[in-house]
Amino acid sequence: MPPSIAVVGAGVAGLACARLLQDSGAQVTIFEQATRAGGRLATRRTELGGFDVGAQYFTCSDDAFARAARQWISAGVCAAWQARVAHLSTSPHGTNSGSASALPGQGDARERIVGVPAMATLATHLADGLDVRCEQRIRRLEALGHDHPPRWTLKRAADAGDPHSIEVTEGIFEAVVVATPPPLAMPLLEGCTQRFGELRAVSMEPCFALLLGFSAPLELDFDAAHVDGPRLAWIARDSAKPQRRPGEHWIAHATWAWSREHFDDDPEDVRAKLVKAFGEACGTPAQPIYSSVYRWTYSVAARPLPQPFLWESSERLGVCGDWCGGGRVESAWLSGRALGVAIIESLRLSR
């Protein structure tokens, strides 16, 4: 019988690992605590349409990832985004005084690729044909008996939204992949922390995403901008991406430091402050007809691991994610694929 493998986390890394393992003959089950797969390939639905609240685009530097991206473009789930990217500089005193100026962006020659008609479309494509079980919050792993290498069962909450709900046992697995941010992975790997001690060194940063809709186009000569300021780090005209719903729709991402400082603030206060910061950065008095905030608890790794994954063959446990190797969509995909290769070799699966 094919080996049964559990993957905890249905972000890009988990999906990439699961796809390679399934294509190699393994029976793979993916457990995701959110309502849908994709991780930061996330699109939030509103009355104005979808907003890409997580990853804004991705670029390709690795040949294998570039080949995969070309396949996604050919399949019609991705397209190039010909964005005019600027750098917004605030006042010389470092405050958001509204005296912003657009300067040539850095790295504008890179091809930026987006999911169409939303970033979540790519996540749906990556999950197609895989056994993804959403709203399944895994609490812990449990080794069966004294087998060596061990076989594993997963203990999950019967109600993913209730931290006090009873536990349910899931399956018997020859290997387990944990593809979650380190703060969520560490409790699952309790008892194996010495083997995965590197996880403690990974610092994950939060981020607020601001969604904005305007009644008329903003007279700005850029589609996206890196912002040099204390509150905002990035803004983008979401509706400028290919195949988006018409309208003047913008996304803004707060800086890590500001998001960390205001993490527990009232969402309405956060929204109001970021709306003000957006107007100051862009130098526009226009008021949005729609605005809301989305809080990412684990946005990106401030200090990612240099290695692409961790795998303990004697325990048949592995971890992967975009916090391995760089914190980008490409990093996540490469991390998941690299761990998949290691598992295939360890379990002597065909490739």
Residue pairs with C-beta under 8 A, 6 or more apart in sequence:
1 27
2 25
2 26
2 27
3 26
3 27
3 174
3 175
3 347
3 349
4 26
4 27
4 28
4 29
4 171
4 172
4 173
4 174
5 18
5 21
5 26
5 27
5 28
5 29
5 173
5 174
5 175
5 176
5 177
5 343
6 28
6 29
6 30
6 31
6 152
6 154
6 170
6 171
6 173
6 175
6 176
6 177
7 14
7 17
7 18
7 21
7 28
7 29
7 30
7 31
7 176
7 177
7 179
8 14
8 30
8 31
8 138
8 154
8 176
8 177
8 178
8 179
8 180
8 188
9 30
9 31
9 32
9 39
9 177
9 178
9 179
9 180
9 184
9 321
10 30
10 31
10 32
10 34
10 37
10 38
10 39
10 127
10 132
10 134
10 179
11 37
11 38
11 39
11 40
11 41
11 179
11 180
11 321
11 322
11 332
12 38
12 39
12 40
12 41
12 123
12 126
12 322
12 329
12 332
12 333
12 336
13 39
13 179
13 320
13 321
13 322
13 324
13 332
13 333
13 335
13 336
13 339
14 30
14 32
14 39
14 177
14 179
14 180
14 320
14 336
15 30
15 37
15 123
15 126
15 127
15 130
15 132
15 336
16 126
16 332
16 333
16 334
16 335
16 336
16 337
16 340
17 177
17 179
17 320
17 336
17 337
17 339
17 340
17 343
18 28
18 30
18 130
18 177
18 336
18 340
19 126
19 130
19 340
20 336
20 337
20 340
20 341
20 344
21 28
21 340
21 343
21 344
21 349
22 28
22 129
22 130
24 340
24 344
24 349
24 350
24 351
25 349
25 350
26 347
26 349
28 130
28 131
29 131
29 133
29 170
29 171
29 173
30 37
30 127
30 130
30 131
30 132
30 133
31 133
31 136
31 138
31 154
31 156
31 170
32 132
32 133
32 134
32 135
32 136
33 134
33 135
33 136
33 137
33 138
33 160
34 134
34 135
35 134
35 135
36 120
36 123
36 134
37 123
37 124
37 126
37 127
37 132
37 134
38 119
38 120
38 122
38 123
38 124
38 126
38 127
39 54
39 123
39 322
39 332
40 54
40 55
40 296
40 299
40 322
40 329
41 54
41 55
41 115
41 119
41 120
41 122
41 123
41 329
42 52
42 53
42 54
42 55
42 119
42 120
42 123
43 50
43 51
43 52
43 53
43 118
43 119
43 120
43 121
44 50
44 51
44 53
44 211
44 294
46 211
46 213
46 290
46 292
47 290
48 213
48 245
48 247
48 249
48 290
49 244
49 245
49 247
49 249
50 117
50 118
50 120
50 244
50 245
51 211
51 238
51 249
51 251
52 114
52 115
52 118
52 119
52 120
52 238
52 241
52 251
53 209
53 211
53 251
53 294
53 296
54 119
54 209
54 296
55 119
55 328
55 329
56 114
56 119
56 224
56 234
56 236
56 251
56 253
57 81
57 83
57 112
57 113
57 114
57 241
58 69
58 112
58 113
58 114
58 328
58 329
58 330
59 110
59 111
59 112
59 113
59 328
59 330
60 66
60 69
60 111
60 113
60 330
61 330
62 330
62 334
64 334
64 337
65 330
65 333
65 334
68 333
69 78
69 113
72 78
72 113
72 122
72 125
73 79
73 80
73 113
75 125
76 116
77 115
77 116
77 121
77 122
77 124
77 125
78 113
78 114
78 115
78 116
78 121
78 122
79 113
79 114
79 116
79 242
79 243
80 111
80 112
80 113
80 242
81 112
81 113
81 114
81 240
81 241
81 242
83 112
83 223
83 224
83 236
83 240
83 241
84 221
84 222
84 223
84 224
85 105
85 108
85 222
85 223
85 224
85 225
85 226
86 102
86 103
86 104
86 105
86 221
86 222
86 224
86 225
86 226
87 102
87 103
87 104
87 105
87 106
87 225
87 226
87 228
88 100
88 101
88 102
88 103
88 225
88 226
88 227
88 228
88 229
88 235
88 281
88 282
89 100
89 101
89 103
89 228
90 96
90 97
90 99
90 100
90 227
90 228
90 229
90 280
90 281
91 97
91 99
94 229
94 230
95 229
95 230
96 229
96 230
96 231
96 232
96 277
96 280
96 281
97 280
98 279
98 280
98 283
99 283
100 280
100 281
100 282
100 283
102 220
102 221
102 222
102 225
105 222
105 224
105 225
105 226
106 226
114 241
114 242
115 121
115 122
115 123
116 241
116 242
116 243
117 242
117 243
117 244
117 245
118 244
135 160
135 161
136 156
136 160
136 170
137 156
137 157
137 160
138 154
138 155
138 156
138 170
138 188
139 155
139 156
139 157
139 167
139 187
139 188
140 154
140 155
140 187
140 188
140 190
141 152
141 153
141 154
141 155
141 176
141 188
141 189
141 317
142 152
142 153
142 154
142 155
142 169
143 150
143 151
143 152
144 150
144 151
144 152
144 153
144 172
145 151
148 314
149 174
149 313
149 314
149 315
149 316
150 315
150 316
151 172
151 173
151 174
152 172
152 173
152 174
152 175
152 176
152 316
152 317
153 169
153 170
153 171
153 172
153 173
154 169
154 170
154 171
154 173
154 176
155 167
155 168
155 169
155 170
156 167
156 168
156 170
157 163
157 165
157 166
157 167
157 168
158 165
158 166
158 167
158 168
159 165
174 316
174 347
175 316
175 317
175 318
175 343
175 346
175 347
176 316
176 317
176 318
177 318
177 319
177 320
177 339
177 343
178 185
178 188
178 189
178 317
178 318
178 319
178 320
179 319
179 320
179 321
179 336
180 188
180 321
181 204
181 298
181 321
181 323
182 199
182 200
182 202
182 204
182 319
182 321
182 323
183 204
183 298
184 298
185 196
185 199
185 319
186 193
186 196
186 199
186 200
189 195
189 196
189 199
189 317
189 319
192 312
192 315
192 317
193 199
193 200
195 312
195 315
195 317
196 310
196 312
196 317
196 319
198 305
198 307
198 310
199 310
199 319
201 303
201 305
202 301
202 303
202 304
202 305
202 323
203 301
203 302
203 303
204 297
204 298
204 299
204 300
204 301
204 302
204 323
205 256
205 259
205 260
205 298
205 299
205 300
205 301
205 302
206 256
206 259
206 260
206 263
206 295
206 296
206 297
206 298
206 299
207 253
207 254
207 256
207 259
207 295
207 296
207 299
207 300
208 253
208 254
208 258
208 259
208 262
208 270
208 274
208 293
208 294
208 295
208 296
209 251
209 252
209 253
209 254
209 293
209 294
209 295
209 296
210 251
210 252
210 253
210 254
210 271
210 274
210 275
210 278
210 291
210 292
210 293
211 249
211 250
211 251
211 290
211 291
211 292
211 293
211 294
212 249
212 250
212 251
212 252
212 275
212 278
212 288
212 290
212 291
213 247
213 248
213 249
213 250
213 288
213 289
213 290
213 291
214 248
214 249
214 250
214 286
214 288
214 289
215 248
215 289
216 248
216 286
217 248
218 237
218 248
218 250
218 282
218 284
218 286
219 284
220 237
220 282
220 284
223 236
223 237
223 240
224 234
224 235
224 236
224 237
224 240
225 234
225 235
225 236
225 281
226 233
226 234
227 233
227 234
227 235
227 281
229 255
229 277
229 281
230 255
230 257
230 258
231 254
231 255
231 258
231 273
231 274
231 277
232 252
232 253
232 254
232 255
232 274
232 277
232 278
232 281
233 253
233 254
233 255
233 256
234 251
234 252
234 253
235 250
235 251
235 252
235 253
235 278
235 281
235 282
236 250
236 251
236 252
237 248
237 249
237 250
238 244
238 249
238 250
238 251
239 245
239 246
239 247
239 248
239 249
250 278
252 274
252 277
252 278
254 262
254 274
254 277
256 299
256 300
256 302
259 295
259 296
259 299
262 269
262 270
262 273
263 295
267 293
267 295
270 293
270 295
271 291
271 292
271 293
274 293
275 288
275 291
279 285
279 286
279 287
300 322
300 323
300 327
301 322
301 323
301 327
304 322
304 323
304 324
304 325
304 326
304 327
304 331
305 323
305 324
305 325
306 325
307 324
307 325
308 320
308 324
308 325
308 331
308 334
308 335
308 338
308 339
309 318
309 319
309 320
309 324
309 335
309 336
309 338
309 339
309 342
310 318
310 319
310 320
310 324
311 317
311 318
311 339
311 342
311 343
311 346
312 318
313 342
313 346
316 343
316 346
316 347
318 339
318 342
318 343
319 339
320 332
320 335
320 336
320 338
320 339
321 332
321 335
322 328
322 329
322 331
322 332
322 335
324 331
324 335
325 331
325 334
325 335
341 351
343 349
344 350
344 351
